[in-house]
Structures are given as C-alpha cells and as structure tokens.
Amino acid sequence: MTRVNIHEAKTHLSRYLKRVARGETILLCKRNVPVAEIRPIAQNARRRPIGLAKGEFKIPKAFYNPLPQELLDYFEGKK
C-alpha cells in the first residue's frame, strides 16, 4: 500500500488514479497521518439482460401527456 500526502496526491492525481485502476490501494495522509484510502471499486462482470420485467406492468397512455404548468414551474425553480 502506497502512502501519499494530500499535496502530492493533488499534484499527481492522474498518476495515482492509474495505479488505483490497476488494483493498487493508496493511503491518503495529512501531515503523514492517514485520513483516507483510495482503492478500486469492484466492477460488475455481467451485464444485466434487457427485458426482465417484460409483461409485468403496463404504462398508461396518460404517462406521455405534458406535465401541468404548476409542476413544470417547480422543476424550473419558479415556485
């Protein structure tokens, strides 16, 4: 496990991220005191198949109707 101070990590972030992508864990330190760990996340090896819920539910035609103006105003931050 590699120990890196925050300044060094900020300066060479891309370099350390490449190492993490290869499976290495980086211990992030503040004044040589460990504060965080940067490690790779597990990748999902299998893709989810499409259509698992086919026939389970029906989308009503009203789903495609325009939203009411009042609701649009909320989305746009006007209310």
Backbone hydrogen bonds, N-H to C=O, Kabsch-Sander energy under -0.5 kcal/mol:
donor,donor_aa,acceptor,acceptor_aa,energy
2,T,25,T,-1.6
4,V,27,L,-2.8
6,I,29,C,-1.7
9,A,5,N,-2.4
10,K,6,I,-2.7
11,T,7,H,-2.2
12,H,8,E,-2.1
13,L,10,K,-0.7
16,Y,12,H,-2.0
17,L,13,L,-2.6
18,K,14,S,-1.8
19,R,15,R,-1.4
20,V,16,Y,-2.3
21,A,17,L,-2.4
22,R,18,K,-1.1
23,G,20,V,-2.1
24,E,19,R,-2.0
26,I,38,I,-3.1
27,L,2,T,-3.8
28,L,26,I,-0.7
28,L,36,A,-2.6
29,C,4,V,-3.1
30,K,33,V,-2.6
31,R,29,C,-0.5
33,V,30,K,-1.1
35,V,28,L,-3.1
36,A,28,L,-1.8
38,I,26,I,-3.4
39,R,37,E,-0.6
45,A,43,Q,-0.7
52,L,49,P,-0.6
54,K,51,G,-1.4
56,E,53,A,-2.5
57,F,53,A,-0.5
63,F,60,P,-1.7
64,Y,61,K,-1.6
65,N,62,A,-1.4
72,L,68,P,-2.1
73,D,69,Q,-2.4
74,Y,70,E,-1.4
75,F,71,L,-1.9
76,E,72,L,-2.1
77,G,74,Y,-1.0
78,K,73,D,-2.9
79,K,73,D,-0.8
